[in-house]
């Protein structure tokens, strides 16, 4: 299906740009995954569902996609300087890696319920300590980092001599407030904007490794540079994550990568917007969140009943991934009604009586509708516009129901389009209805199986031969 007319909004340039990968027919995509110290909340899920759509569509239009989504199991510190996973390990009286594994499993289970495809590679930060140390050594040799009391910091002032720190987020360095969530103290740093590449661990810190500088652990930002570089190379096509990662995480990633390779790491930067609850940011740290399983089971104090993951996914897709979305019971119930209406609409199409002759006019109208659907996806993966266009097809279905000349060819083409758009691209668990012909074929095959079981080979062979004449080949295994 390549070439394409896909345009993607690039956070780096604040504009939509035509998508063209570095390597012909291949796409490298890196998405920042979860820090696995607690259950993933719905806001996180929205981000990963958005990138699932992007992954699916890029594959659908013919690209070979290597999708890397990491697991952060070390180095992500709270403002107090304590590692989030180590803190949770002390609370639950488990080993840190038990905590990481527990919540990694939980994360994967939730995404499976949402019908999110697995990435091509899902590396963990703790499995790439060697690579992170190697990058730090390189940055030290280039005088872009310095050692201070056993810790290593990236030197923003030196970096600004070769590039501009903060160009992704658009932050003015003079106005940036020091972000301390991955620093134990400000005293070790030369400049207040410098960030940790390696932190010396105190005696009570649970997760630490040997390095040339100290027994310690890597900074949070470094892991993504190490893993994206290892699996996608110095330059790759897409880097994504939630909008809250623009600063400082992604700004730091760019600085590290440019310092290390001399190249901009990603051509396109894609950021998903927030999911809000009660018009406030959904966040674990703000205690304003709802867990997916609480919504699926109905065991929560916010919603009156349980909701299927399919309906929640459909709800997410009714807003563009770059727009903020507020979750409420009214909004979910509206999505539930809309999805049921959509399924009923397709069932109507499936039950339309077909004639023996085909209708080129109807087929061309279906193809016109198809082009409109793809133009929505090509416009920065505009799922709400696509869903609106899918509902608009009801007018065409009304025309088909009133037209006595509607062939099986047109119906199959239409139904296959719905299957492609809803199942394969949007990832909704919509089951393609079977046509009357499919039902008849199944009845014939069941009769044939029963005849074979009774050793009535004359009847079974007759059914096989008649189907073969119609182009339906049956290969018996025994």
N, C-alpha and C positions, 0 to 999 in steps of 0.2 A: 504493500500500500504506500510505501515511501516513493516519491517525495511527498511532503505535506505542507499545509498552510498554518501550522501551529505557531501561535504567538503566546509568549509567557511574560508575565510581569516580573521584571528583574529588580529586586530590592536595591541592588548595587547602583543602578542607574535611575531608579524610580520611574521606569517606563516599560511599556510592552515592547518586546523585541521578537523578531522571527527566530524560531528555534532552529539552530543548526549545530549538531554535535561535533566534537573534535574529530572523532573517528567515524568514518562512513558506516551507517546502519547500526552503530553501537552507541549506547548511552551509559555513562557512569553517574550514579546518583547516590549521594550520602545524606542521610537524615539523622539528626541527633536523637538518640533514643532516650529511654527513661533512666533516672537514678533509682536503683531498686532497693529502696529502704522502707517502702510502704506500698499499699495497693494503689494502682493507677486510677486516677479520677476521670470523670467524663471529659473534662477539658483537654487532658492529655489524649484521650481516645479520639477526639475530634481531629487533632493534628495528624495522628497516624492513619485515620480513615481518609483524610484529605490526600495524603501522600500515596495511599493505596489506590485511589482513583488515578493519580498521575502515573503510577507504576503500571496499572492496568491499561491505561490509554496508550502510553508509549509502546507497550508490547503489542497492543491491538493494531496500531498503525504500522507495525513491522520492525520496530527496533529490537535489537538484542540488548536487554537492560541488565546491567549489574547493579543491583540495589543493595547498598550497605547501610545497615541501621545498627548502631552500637548499643551496648549495655554499659552504663556507668556504675561500676561496683567499687570505686575507690576515688578519693581525691576531691569529691564534691563536699565542700565544707559549709557549715553554718557561719553566721556572723561572729559567733563566739570562737571560731577556729576549730570546732570539733567536727570530725567526719560524720556525715549523716548516717552512714551505715554502721559505723562503730558505736555511735550513740544508741541506735536502735538495738544493736546486739547486746549492749549492757542492760537495756530495759527488758528485753525478752530473754535474757540470760542464755544467749546462743553465740556461736562463733560468727564473726562478721560474714564469712562466706556462706554460712547457713542462712543468714538473713538475705544475702544477695540471691541465693538460689531460690529461696522461698518466694520472694517477690518477683523474681524473673519468671518463675512458673506461673504465678498468678497473672502477671502481665500477658503472657502468651495465651493463657486460657481465656482471658477477657477478649483479646483481639480475635481469637478463633470464633467466639460467639458473635462477634461483629462481622464475620466473614472476611477478615483482613488476610490477604495473602502473606506468606512468609517472605522476608527479604532473601536476596541471594546469599548474603553473608551477614551474620549477626555476631560480630566480635565483642569481647569484653575488655574493659580497660586494664584489669589486672593481668590479662594474658599478653599484654604488649608493653611491659615495663622496659624490656631491653630496647625496643624501638624508641621509646620516649627518652631514655638516657642518651641514646645515640644522637637524637636531635638536639638535646641540651648541650652535649659536647660540641656539636657543630656551631651552635649559636654562641657559645663561649669563645670558640676559636675566631669567630667573625666579630668579636667585641660587641655583640648585640645582647649579651647577658653578662651577669656578674655574680660572684659568690659572696655571700654575706652570712657569717656565723653558721655555716653548714647548709644554708638554703641557697637556691639559685633563683634570680629574678631576671625577667626580660626588661631590657632598658629601652623605655619608650623614647627618650630623648635621642638615643643613637639611631633608633629605627626611623624617626622622623627626618633623618638626614637622607634616607633613601626612598621613603614612601610616607604616606599620611595616615597615621593611626586614627581610627574612628570614622573612616570614610563610608563604611557601610551604614552605620547608625546615624551619621551626620552630626555626631557629638563634637562640640567645640572643646578642645583639650583644656582650655583655660577655665571652662565652666564645669568640667567633670568633677563630680564629688568622688572621693576615693571609695571604691567598692571593696569591702573587707571580708567578703564571705569565704575567700580561700586564702586568708592571711591570718596568722596568729597574732601579729603585731605589726605596726607601721615602722618600728624602729630599725628594722633590718634593711629597709629600702633606701636607695639614694633619692629617688623621686617618688612622690606620692602616687603617681599614676602607674608605676611599674607593677607587674603582676608575677605571681609565683610560677616558676617552672618546676621547681623541686622544693619540698619543705622538709626541713629536719624535724624528725618526730621526737616528742618528749617521751619519757619512760612509760607513761600510761597509755600512749597511743597504741591501738591494737593492730593496725594494718601498716606495716613498714617493710622496706626492702633495702638491701645494700646498694650503695652507689659510690662513685668516686668522691662525693662531697659529704655524705652523712648517711646514717641509717634513717630512712625517711620514706616519702611517698611523692608521686608526681602531682603537679597542679591540675586542676579540673580541666582547663582549656587544652592542655597538651595532648590528651588522649585522642581527641578527634583529628588533630593534625597528623598524629602518628598513624592512626588506622586508615584515614582517608588516603594518605600518601601510599601506604603499603598496598592497599587493595585497588585503588583507582589511579594512582600515579601522581605526578607533579601537578598535572592539569586535568580536571574532569568537568563534566557538563553541569551538574546540578548539586547544590548544597542546600538543604532545607532544615526547617525546625520551626518552633513556635516563635511568635513575634517577641516574646520576652527574652529570647536568646540573642537578639541582634547586638545588644550591649549588656555586658562586656564580652560574652562568650564568643560570638562570631567575629567581632572586631579583633579579639585576641588571636583567634584562629588564623585570620588573614595575615596578621603581623608575623606570627610564628612561621607560617608557610612561606611567605615572601622572603623572610630572613633566611630560611632554611634552603629553599630551592631557587630563589630569585624570580619566581613566577607567581602570578595570581592563581590561587588554588582552583576556584570554581568560576565558570563563565556566568552561570545564573544562580542567584540566591533567591530562594522562595521561602516566604514566611507566612504561616497561618495565624489568623487572628484569634482572640480570646473567646472562650465560652463563658458567659456570665450567668450567675444565679442570683436572683433578686437584684438584678442590675449591678452586681458587684463582681469583680474578677473571681473566677473559680480557682481556688488555691488551697493546697494542704496547709501551707504555713499560715494562711489567714483564717483557717477553720471554716471556710465557706466553700464546701464541695459536697458532692454526692457521688458515691461509688456506683459503678455500673450494676453490680450484682444487687445492690439495694433497690435500684430502679427496676431490674428484671424480676425481682421477687416481690416487690411491693412493700418490703420491710423498711420503711423510712417514714420520717415525720413530715415530708414535704408533698409527696404525691399520694393520691387516694387509692391507686391500684397499680398492678404490675404492668410493664410494657415489654413487648417483644424487642429483642436487639435489632431486628430488621426495621421496625418502626423508628427506633432511635437513629439508626443509620440514615433512613430516609429523611428524618427531621434535619439532621446535619447537612444533608446535600441540598436542602432547600434554601440555604444561604451560601453565598460565595465564600470560598475559604479565606479570602482576605478581609472579609467583613466580620465585625463582632456579632455574636449571636447570643441572645438571652434565652435561657431554657425556662419553661413554665409548663404547668399541666395543660393549660388551654392550648399552647402551641403544639405540644405533643399529641393531644387529642385531635387537633386539626390535621396534623400529619397522618395520624392513623386513619381518619376518614378519607383523606386524599388518597392514601395508598390503596385502601379497599376499593375506592371508586376506580382507580387505575386498573386494578385486577379485574373488576367487573367489566370495564370497557374492553379489555383484551378478550375476556370470555365471550363477549358479544361477537367480536370478530371471529372467534373460533367456531361459533355456532351458526354463522351466516351460511345459508345454502349456496352452494356453488353450481355454476352451469358447466356444460361440457366445453364451452368455448372460452378463450381468454379475452381479456379486455385491455388493450394497449393503453387506452386513455387513463384507466385507473392505475395501471402499473407505473405510468409516467408521473402521475400525481403522487404516488407512494415514493418514487425516487426523488421527487422535488422535496418532499417532507424529509426524506433521509438526508439530503444535502443540508437542510436547515439544522437538523440535529447535530451533524458533524461540525457545522460552522460554530455552534455554541461551544462545543468541546475545544475547537481550535482557538477560541477566544479565551485563553487563559483558564481552560478547564471550567467553563461557566456552567456548573451543574444546575443552579436554579433556573437559568434560561433553558437548559435542556429539558428539565422536568416540565416547565411550562409548555414547551414545544410538544412534548409527549402527550400532554393533556389536550393540546390543540388538535391532535390527530382524531379526536372524537368526531369532529366535523366530517372528516374523510370516512370514518366508520359509518356515520349516519348516511352518507352518500352511497356507500357500498351496500348497506342494508336495504336501501330503496332501489338499487339497481339490479335488475333481473339478470344482467350479463356480468357476472363476477366469477372468474375462473379460479380453479384450485391453485394455479401458478401464482396469481396475485396474493391469495390468502397466505400461502406458504412464505412468499417473499416478505410480506408484512409481519407475520408472526416471527420469522427469523430475525427481523430487525429489532423487534421488541426484546427478543431473547438476547441479542447482542448488546443492546443498549442497557437493559435492566440487569441482566445476569452478569455478563462478561465485563462490562465497563464500569457500571455503577456498583456492581457487587451486591446487589439486592437479591435476597433469597426468593425471588419470584420464580415459580415453576412454570415453564412453558406449557400451555395447554396442548393436549394431543388433538389432532384433527380427527375427523370421522374416518379418514383413510387409515390413519395410524391405529385407530380402535379396531377397524375391520381386519387389518393385517395381524394385530395381536390375537384376535379371535381365531383366525386361520392357523396361526402358528401353534396356539394352544390345542386346537383340534388335531393338528398334525402330531404334536408331541404325545397326545393321548393315544392316537392311532399307533404310533411307533411302540409305545409302552405295551400295547395289546398285540404287538407283532402284526398289525394290519398294514403291511408294507405296500400293498396295492394302493390304499387310500393315501398314505403318507407320501409315496412317490408321486402320485397324481397331483397332490397339492404343491409339492416341490417343483414339479415340471411346469405347472401352470404359472407359478410365481416367477420361475426363471424366464418364461416367455415375456413377462412384464418387466424384466430387467432387475428383479429382486433375486439375488443369488443367495443360496443357503448352502453352507458347508457343514456337513454333519461330521462330528468328531469321532463318532463310533459307528 
